[in-house]
Amino acid sequence: MRRDSALMRARGGGTLQSLTGGLKVKARVQHPAVKPRKDRQGWPWVLRYWADELQPDGSVKQVRKYHEIGPSKGEGAISKKQAEVERDKFLAGLNGSIGKPATATEEDAVLFGKLAELWRRDYVENPMFKLAASTRAKYISHLENHILPRWCDTRISHFRAKDVLDWLSDVCDSWYMMADLRNIMSGIFTKAQEWEILDESRVNPMAKVKLPRKWKVRPERILDENQTARVLARLEDPHLLVAETCIATGARISEVLGLKLKHVDLDLGAIRIEQRNWRMDIDQPKSEKSRRVLALGNLIGRYQDWIASNKITDPEAWIFAQEEDPTKPMWDSGVRQALKKAAAAEGCDFPGLGPHSLRRANITWRQEVGGSAIEASKIAGHASTKITEEYTVVQLKRQDELTRRIQDKLAKAAKRANRTNKVAEIQVEQVA
C-alpha cells in the first residue's frame, strides 16, 4: 500500500491532519541561500531554515535553525555548487506537502489513537489478513480496555519507555499480559511504517520497553496419571469423549469441537484438524502447522460407537453437536465445567484446570513415553519447539525416575570398580 493511499483512507481527510487530531503543521517551501560561516573553523557552508517544534501542550512553535553542510576551505572542502546540491537534499523533507513524505514534526504530532484506529480497521478487522477470531477478539479487547484509555491522545513524540513500563506494571496481572500489550502497541507502529505513514527509519518507541524476567501468576500444573483416570471416570459422554480426545491426541479443545464427520477417518484411525470452533466462530486452524492428522489410537471404537448411536451420517454434521440444536457445535464451557466438577469431587482441582491442561499433559507424557520434542511439537501443531518447551511439565515423579536411573548407573559403575580393585589385589598377593 502506498503512503498517499494510506493517508487518503484515514478517516476525516486525506492528509496527516486526520492522524494528528486536526493539528495543523505549516507546509512551507524553503530555498535559503548557502553561505560560508566565517566565524567557525573551515568556514563551513551553512543555511538557515524554519523548523516546527512540537510543544508539550500539543502546539507547534516555529524556530529558526542553522544547518551545516560541509567545509568551504581546507581539508575536505566542497564547492558552493556541491553545497547547494546537499542543501536541496536536506530541504526535500522539509518542503513536503500532501502526498509527499511527512516532516519529522508532522510525524511527531500523530496521535497514537488515530494510528490504532487505522490499524484496527485496516488490519485486525480486514478479512484479507485472516486473523483467527480469538486473536482478533484479544487485540480489540486489549485496545478498548487497556491501551486506548491510557494512550489514545498521546502524540508519537511523547512516548517514553519508562512511562510505558510503569503503566504495564500497574495494569497487568501477569507477565504474558504485559507482553501482549507491548507487542500490540509495537505492531501498530510497525504497520504504520509498513504503510509508509511513519518513516521506516523512525525507531519503534516500544523497542526500548524491556520487560522484566518472565514470571507466572501460578505454577503450571497437570493432573498425574492416577488423578486423570479418576477424573475421567466421573465424566459422561460427550464430555468424556471430548476429554479423552484432548488427552490422547493433544488437540486443542477448539479443534475437537470443530470436528465434523468428514474430518473423522475411522479406516485410517485418525482425525483431520482442518478447522476450529472458538466460541461459535468457525474458522481455520490457529496456524498452518495446526493443520494436521492425529491418530486416535484405541479411541477408534469409541468414535465408531458415538457416531453410530447418534446416527451421524451427513459429512457436514458436527461430531459433538448441541443437544438442543444439532446444527450447532458444543460450547467448550460445558466441557470445562464438567472437568472442574469431577476434579473437585476427586480432591484434585486447581486454578486453571481445564481442557487445555489435558493438552499440556499430552505434550508432557508423549515425551515421557519416548517421543522426541520435535515429534511432540509437530503433533501438537506448535509453530516451534520453543512453544512445546513452555508446555512441557517435568513432574516430580519423572524427575525421581530419572534421578534413580542416574544413581543406578553410578552404583553399577562403583560395583565394577570394586570388582576390578579386588582382582588387582588378588593378583598382587599371588605375585608376592
C-alpha positions in Angstrom: 0.0 0.0 0.0 1.4 3.4 -1.0 1.9 6.1 1.5 -0.5 8.6 -0.1 -3.3 5.9 -0.5 -2.9 5.0 3.2 -3.3 8.6 4.2 -6.3 9.2 1.9 -8.0 6.3 3.6 -7.6 7.8 7.1 -10.9 9.0 8.4 -11.6 12.7 8.3 -9.4 13.7 5.4 -6.6 12.9 3.1 -3.6 14.4 5.0 -1.8 13.7 8.2 -4.2 16.1 9.9 -6.6 13.2 10.3 -4.0 11.4 12.3 -2.9 14.5 14.3 -6.4 15.3 15.6 -6.6 18.4 13.4 -3.3 19.9 14.5 -2.1 22.0 11.5 1.6 21.9 10.8 2.5 24.7 8.4 3.7 23.4 5.0 6.2 25.8 3.5 8.6 25.8 0.6 12.1 26.9 1.7 15.1 27.7 -0.5 17.6 29.6 1.6 21.0 30.6 0.2 24.1 28.7 1.1 26.8 30.9 2.7 30.1 30.2 4.4 30.2 30.8 8.1 33.4 32.6 8.7 33.3 32.5 12.5 34.0 28.8 12.5 36.9 26.7 11.5 36.9 25.6 7.9 34.3 28.3 7.0 31.6 25.7 6.8 28.7 26.1 4.3 25.5 26.7 6.2 21.9 27.6 5.6 19.2 28.9 7.9 15.8 27.4 7.8 12.5 27.4 9.7 11.6 24.3 11.7 8.4 23.4 13.5 8.9 22.1 17.0 6.0 20.2 18.8 5.4 21.6 22.3 4.3 19.5 25.3 0.8 21.1 25.1 0.4 19.9 21.5 1.0 23.3 19.9 3.7 24.0 17.3 6.4 26.6 17.7 8.3 27.9 14.7 12.1 28.0 15.3 14.9 29.4 13.2 17.8 26.9 12.9 21.2 26.6 11.2 22.2 23.5 9.2 25.9 22.9 8.5 26.7 21.2 5.2 30.5 20.9 4.9 33.7 22.9 4.9 34.3 25.6 2.2 38.1 25.7 3.0 40.8 23.4 4.0 40.8 19.6 4.0 37.6 18.0 2.6 36.3 21.4 1.3 33.4 21.3 -1.2 32.4 23.8 -3.7 29.3 26.0 -3.4 27.6 24.1 -6.2 28.2 20.8 -4.2 26.9 22.5 -1.1 23.7 23.6 -2.9 23.1 20.0 -4.0 23.4 18.9 -0.4 21.1 21.7 0.6 18.4 20.6 -1.8 18.6 17.0 -0.4 18.2 18.3 3.1 15.3 20.6 2.2 13.4 17.8 0.3 11.9 16.5 3.5 11.1 20.0 4.9 9.3 21.1 1.8 6.9 18.1 1.9 3.2 18.5 1.3 0.2 16.3 0.6 1.3 13.1 -1.0 5.0 13.7 -0.1 7.0 12.4 2.8 5.9 14.0 6.1 8.4 16.1 8.0 9.6 14.8 11.3 7.3 17.3 13.1 4.3 16.1 11.3 5.0 12.5 12.3 5.7 13.7 15.9 2.2 15.2 16.0 0.4 12.0 15.0 -1.9 10.8 17.8 -1.5 7.1 18.8 -5.2 6.7 19.0 -5.6 7.6 15.3 -2.9 5.1 14.3 -4.6 2.4 16.4 -8.0 3.2 14.8 -6.3 2.7 11.3 -4.6 -0.5 12.5 -7.8 -2.0 13.8 -9.8 -1.2 10.7 -7.3 -2.0 8.0 -5.5 -4.9 9.6 -7.3 -6.5 12.6 -10.8 -6.4 11.1 -9.6 -6.8 7.5 -10.7 -10.2 6.2 -7.7 -10.2 3.8 -5.3 -10.9 6.7 -7.4 -13.8 8.0 -6.6 -13.3 11.7 -8.1 -16.0 13.9 -11.3 -15.0 15.7 -9.6 -15.4 19.1 -6.7 -13.2 18.1 -9.0 -10.5 16.8 -11.0 -10.6 20.0 -7.9 -10.4 22.1 -6.5 -7.4 20.1 -9.7 -5.5 20.3 -10.3 -6.2 23.9 -6.8 -5.0 24.9 -7.2 -1.9 22.7 -10.6 -0.9 24.2 -10.0 -1.9 27.8 -6.3 -1.1 28.4 -4.3 0.6 25.6 -6.6 3.4 24.3 -7.9 4.6 27.7 -4.2 5.5 28.5 -2.6 6.3 25.2 -5.3 7.4 22.8 -4.4 11.1 23.0 -0.6 10.7 23.2 1.4 12.0 20.3 4.2 9.8 18.8 7.0 12.1 20.1 5.7 11.9 23.7 6.2 8.2 24.2 8.8 7.3 26.8 9.9 3.7 27.6 9.7 4.3 31.3 6.2 5.7 31.2 5.1 2.6 29.2 6.8 0.2 31.5 5.3 1.9 34.6 1.9 1.7 33.0 2.3 -2.0 32.2 3.3 -2.7 35.8 0.2 -1.0 37.1 -2.4 -2.6 34.8 -1.1 -6.1 34.2 -1.6 -9.0 36.5 0.7 -11.4 34.5 3.9 -11.2 32.5 2.1 -12.6 29.5 -0.4 -9.7 29.6 2.5 -7.2 29.7 4.0 -8.9 26.6 0.6 -8.8 24.8 0.0 -5.1 25.4 3.5 -4.1 24.5 3.5 -6.3 21.3 0.2 -4.9 20.2 1.4 -1.3 20.5 4.7 -2.3 18.8 2.6 -3.9 16.0 0.7 -0.6 15.5 3.9 1.3 14.9 5.3 -1.4 12.7 2.2 -1.4 10.4 2.3 2.4 10.2 5.9 2.1 8.9 5.0 -0.7 6.5 2.1 1.5 5.2 4.6 4.4 4.9 2.6 6.6 7.3 5.7 6.8 9.5 9.2 6.9 8.2 10.9 3.5 8.3 14.0 5.0 9.9 12.0 6.0 12.9 12.8 3.9 16.0 9.7 2.0 17.2 9.0 3.5 20.7 8.3 0.0 22.0 11.8 -1.2 21.1 13.2 0.3 24.4 10.4 -1.1 26.6 12.3 -4.0 28.1 10.1 -6.4 30.1 11.2 -7.9 33.4 12.2 -11.5 33.7 9.2 -13.8 32.9 7.0 -14.6 35.9 3.8 -16.5 36.3 0.7 -15.9 38.4 0.5 -19.6 39.4 2.7 -22.6 38.7 1.9 -24.7 35.7 0.3 -27.9 36.7 -1.2 -31.0 35.2 -3.0 -33.9 36.8 -0.9 -37.1 37.1 -2.0 -40.3 35.5 -3.9 -41.6 38.6 -5.8 -38.3 39.1 -6.6 -38.1 35.4 -8.0 -41.6 35.4 -10.2 -40.9 38.4 -11.5 -37.6 36.9 -12.3 -39.2 33.6 -14.2 -42.0 35.4 -16.6 -39.3 36.7 -17.4 -37.9 33.2 -20.1 -39.0 30.8 -20.3 -38.6 27.0 -20.0 -36.3 25.2 -17.8 -34.6 27.8 -15.8 -37.8 28.4 -15.1 -38.5 24.7 -14.0 -34.8 24.2 -11.7 -35.0 27.2 -10.3 -38.4 26.1 -9.6 -36.9 22.6 -7.7 -34.0 24.1 -5.6 -36.2 26.4 -4.9 -38.8 23.8 -4.2 -36.7 20.7 -3.1 -33.3 22.2 -5.7 -31.5 20.1 -6.9 -28.1 21.3 -10.5 -28.1 22.7 -11.5 -25.7 19.9 -10.1 -28.2 17.3 -12.0 -31.1 18.9 -15.3 -29.2 19.0 -14.7 -28.1 15.4 -14.8 -31.7 14.1 -17.4 -32.7 11.5 -18.0 -36.3 10.3 -15.9 -35.5 7.2 -12.9 -34.9 9.4 -13.0 -38.4 11.0 -11.4 -41.3 9.1 -12.2 -44.5 11.0 -10.4 -46.7 8.4 -7.3 -44.6 8.9 -7.9 -44.4 12.7 -7.4 -40.6 12.7 -9.0 -37.2 12.8 -8.0 -34.3 10.4 -7.7 -30.9 12.0 -8.9 -28.5 9.3 -11.0 -26.0 11.3 -11.7 -25.0 14.8 -14.7 -23.7 16.8 -13.8 -20.8 19.1 -16.9 -19.6 20.9 -19.2 -20.4 17.9 -16.8 -18.7 15.5 -15.9 -21.4 13.0 -12.5 -20.6 11.5 -9.4 -22.1 10.1 -6.8 -23.6 12.5 -4.6 -21.3 14.5 -1.7 -21.6 12.1 -0.7 -23.5 9.1 1.2 -26.0 11.3 -2.0 -26.6 13.2 -3.4 -28.3 10.1 -2.5 -31.9 10.8 -3.7 -35.5 11.1 -3.9 -37.0 14.6 -4.0 -40.7 15.4 -6.9 -41.8 17.6 -5.3 -45.0 19.0 -7.7 -47.0 21.0 -10.4 -44.3 20.7 -11.4 -45.6 17.2 -14.0 -47.9 18.8 -15.3 -45.1 21.0 -15.8 -42.9 17.9 -17.5 -45.7 16.0 -20.0 -46.2 18.8 -20.6 -42.5 19.3 -21.2 -41.9 15.6 -23.5 -44.9 15.3 -25.5 -44.2 18.5 -26.1 -40.6 17.4 -26.9 -41.5 13.8 -24.3 -39.1 12.4 -24.4 -39.7 8.7 -24.1 -36.3 7.0 -20.4 -35.4 6.3 -21.2 -31.8 7.3 -22.7 -32.9 10.7 -20.9 -31.9 13.9 -19.4 -34.8 15.8 -20.1 -33.0 19.1 -23.3 -31.1 18.5 -25.5 -29.2 20.9 -28.3 -31.4 22.3 -31.0 -28.8 21.8 -29.8 -27.7 18.3 -27.7 -30.4 16.4 -27.0 -27.8 13.6 -24.6 -26.1 16.1 -21.4 -27.4 17.7 -21.0 -27.7 21.5 -19.6 -24.9 23.6 -16.3 -25.5 25.4 -17.7 -24.1 28.6 -19.7 -27.3 29.2 -16.6 -29.5 29.0 -14.7 -27.2 31.3 -17.4 -27.2 33.9 -17.7 -30.9 33.8 -13.9 -31.3 34.3 -13.8 -28.9 37.2 -16.7 -30.6 38.9 -15.2 -34.1 38.5 -11.8 -32.9 39.7 -13.3 -31.1 42.8 -15.1 -34.4 43.7 -11.7 -36.2 43.5 -10.0 -33.5 45.5 -7.5 -32.6 42.8 -9.0 -29.4 41.3 -6.6 -26.5 40.9 -6.8 -22.9 39.4 -6.5 -23.1 35.7 -7.6 -26.7 35.3 -9.5 -27.2 32.1 -9.3 -28.9 28.6 -6.0 -27.0 28.0 -4.5 -28.9 31.0 -5.2 -32.1 29.2 -3.4 -30.9 26.1 -0.5 -29.9 28.3 -0.5 -33.3 29.9 -0.4 -35.0 26.5 2.6 -33.0 25.4 4.4 -33.8 28.6 3.5 -37.6 28.6 4.3 -38.0 24.9 7.9 -37.1 25.7 8.0 -39.2 28.9 7.0 -42.4 26.9 9.8 -41.8 24.4 8.6 -39.2 21.9 11.1 -36.5 20.9 10.5 -32.8 21.4 10.2 -32.4 17.6 7.5 -35.2 17.5 5.6 -33.7 20.4 5.8 -30.2 18.7 4.5 -31.4 15.3 1.7 -33.5 16.8 0.7 -30.5 19.0 0.7 -28.2 16.0 3.1 -25.8 17.6 5.0 -23.2 15.4 8.3 -24.2 17.1 9.8 -26.5 19.8 10.3 -23.4 21.9 6.5 -23.3 22.5 6.5 -27.0 23.2 9.1 -26.4 25.9 6.7 -23.9 27.5 4.0 -26.6 27.6 6.2 -29.4 29.0 5.9 -30.0 32.7 8.7 -32.1 34.3 6.8 -33.8 37.0 8.4 -34.8 40.3 7.6 -38.4 39.6 9.5 -38.2 36.3 12.4 -36.4 38.0 12.6 -39.2 40.6 12.6 -41.8 37.9 15.5 -40.1 36.0 17.4 -39.4 39.2 17.2 -43.1 40.2 18.4 -44.1 36.8 21.5 -41.9 37.3 22.0 -43.3 40.7 21.7 -46.9 39.5 24.2 -46.1 36.7 26.6 -44.8 39.2 26.1 -47.7 41.6 26.8 -50.2 38.8 30.0 -48.4 37.9 31.0 -48.5 41.6 30.4 -52.2 41.7 32.5 -52.7 38.6 35.3 -50.6 40.1 35.2 -52.6 43.3 35.5 -55.9 41.4 38.4 -54.6 39.4 40.2 -53.5 42.6 39.6 -56.9 44.2 41.0 -58.7 41.2 44.0 -56.4 41.2 44.6 -57.1 45.0 44.4 -60.9 44.4 46.9 -60.6 41.6 49.3 -58.6 43.7 49.1 -61.2 46.6 49.7 -64.1 44.2 52.8 -62.4 42.8 54.1 -61.7 46.3 
